[in-house]
Amino acid sequence: MQIDIEANSTIGEKSFFDGRFLVKGSMRIDGKFEGNILLVDQLQIGPNARVRTEIKATSVVVEGVVIGNIARSEEHTSELQSH
């Protein structure tokens, strides 16, 4: 089952990101992501994705592998602006 979101930012299937990522809007991960925190409004993790981080998001769709905690956040726009 695939649920598509219109992503502002994408980490492609052959891409790797290591670090802290703050996104205003939506994001799709099809590759690998490792970091301290991923703060995003809407997140879709594709079937081939591997993610190792703490996630804060208003909505998350996970089809791949996530190692870490996922916290649902009603509003974190102010957190994005304060960083």
N, C-alpha and C positions, 0 to 999 in steps of 0.2 A: 504494500500500500504506500503510495507516494502522495504526499500533500505538498504542493508547491506554494511558496511565498514569493512575493516580488522583493528580491533582495537588493538593498543598497550596496552591500559589500559581499564578496564571495571569496572563499579560499578554495581554489580549484583542486581537482582530483590528484594532480601531480605536484601540488604545492605543499609546503610545510611552513608553518608560522610558529615562532617561539617568542613569548613575551606577554605583555599586557595589552588587551584589546578592548577599547570602549567604542561602541557604535551607537549613534543616534539613528534609530530606524531598524531595519531588518537585515539579517545576515544568513547566508547559507554556507555551510562547510561541507565540502566533498573530499578534502584532503586531510592533512594532519595538523592539529593545533595542540600546542603545549604552552602552558603559561600559568601565571599567578591567578588571574581572574579574567573572565569574559563577561562584560556588562553590555547588554543589548536589549532592545525592545522585543523583537520577534526573532527566534532562532530556529533554523532547520538544519539538522545534522543528517546528511545523506547516507545511503546504505554502505558506502565504502569508506566513510570518514572514521577517523580515530581521534578522539578528543580527550586530553588529560588536563583538567583545570577545574576551578570553581566557577559555576555559571550563575549569574543573576539575570533573569529575563521575565517579561510579562507573559510570554508563551514560548514553549519549546516543543518541537517535534523531533523525536530521536528515532532514526532508522539504523544508525551505525553504532559505534562503540563509544561510551562515555565512561571515563574513570575520574571520579570526583563528585562533588555535590552539586545539585541543581536547586536553586532557591527561586521560587516564584515571587516576583516583586510587582506590586500593583503600580507603583510610580517610582521610577528611578531617574527621571530626566534631571532632577536637581543634583543627583549624584554625578551625572555626566558633566554638568556645568561646573561643579565644584572641584573637579580633578585637574 
